[in-house]
Every structure is written in C-alpha cells, then in structure tokens.
Amino acid sequence: MKLPGNFGADIVVGEGQPLGSPVTGGGPIYGIFACSKTYLRLMPGRIVGRSLDVDGKVAYCLTLSTREQHIRRHRATSNICTNETLIALMGAMHMSLLGPEGLQTLGRA
C-alpha cells in the first residue's frame, strides 16, 4: 500500500472504527487527521463538525481539540480527555496486534 503523500495529498483524514473502536450508540469514537510538514503548524486547534440529530435538526460537535482546552490541572471535572485516550489506546493495541500485513488486509477490505 502506498502512503497518501505519494499521491500528492497534503492533508488526510480517516475513521478509527475499523481500527479497534467498537460500534456504540453515538460514541466515543476516534478519527485520524494528518498532514505534511508544510502544514503542520497551520493545523487548527479545534474542528467543529456539522451533522443532523435524530429529529433532523442541525447539530454541532467538537471533533478535534487539544487537551488543554478542556481541563485546568487540579480543577478537572471532565473525563473527556480520558475517554479519548482510552479509545486511541484501544486502536493502537488493535493495530499492533494486526501487524503490517493485517493492516494492509484491513485497508483493502
């Protein structure tokens, strides 16, 4: 399999569910967002996604943000960062168990 940069891509995104994130009722999930070195310092700190809720109304969701935007050291009352980290860890474990050949097989599926 070829890297996205070999096709001239400067920015790539992907869904993490096939990489070890189980299907759940609305989350948590993780995605993959990468760019070439040229754009590394230009990546936004936050990305807001627009979708529709179950009633067909417009809904917005914070889809990319940094940890520092949610907590302040000892005053942390939210577990949003912990949940995201656990899902990313599950994905990393799944990918390491698949190995290079397994990842290629999964990518072709």
Secondary structure in CASP SS format (residue, H / E / C, confidence):
PFRMAT SS
TARGET T0000
AUTHOR 0000-0000-0000
METHOD secondary structure of the structure
MODEL  1
M C 1.00
K C 1.00
L C 1.00
P H 1.00
G H 1.00
N H 1.00
F H 1.00
G C 1.00
A C 1.00
D C 1.00
I E 1.00
V E 1.00
V E 1.00
G E 1.00
E E 1.00
G C 1.00
Q H 1.00
P H 1.00
L H 1.00
G C 1.00
S C 1.00
P C 1.00
V C 1.00
T C 1.00
G C 1.00
G C 1.00
G C 1.00
P C 1.00
I C 1.00
Y C 1.00
G E 1.00
I E 1.00
F E 1.00
A E 1.00
C E 1.00
S C 1.00
K H 1.00
T H 1.00
Y H 1.00
L H 1.00
R H 1.00
L H 1.00
M C 1.00
P C 1.00
G C 1.00
R C 1.00
I E 1.00
V E 1.00
G E 1.00
R E 1.00
S E 1.00
L E 1.00
D C 1.00
V C 1.00
D C 1.00
G C 1.00
K C 1.00
V E 1.00
A E 1.00
Y E 1.00
C E 1.00
L E 1.00
T E 1.00
L E 1.00
S C 1.00
T C 1.00
R H 1.00
E H 1.00
Q H 1.00
H C 1.00
I C 1.00
R C 1.00
R H 1.00
H H 1.00
R H 1.00
A C 1.00
T C 1.00
S C 1.00
N C 1.00
I H 1.00
C H 1.00
T H 1.00
N H 1.00
E H 1.00
T H 1.00
L H 1.00
I H 1.00
A H 1.00
L H 1.00
M H 1.00
G H 1.00
A H 1.00
M H 1.00
H H 1.00
M H 1.00
S H 1.00
L H 1.00
L H 1.00
G H 1.00
P H 1.00
E H 1.00
G H 1.00
L H 1.00
Q H 1.00
T H 1.00
L H 1.00
G H 1.00
R H 1.00
A C 1.00
END
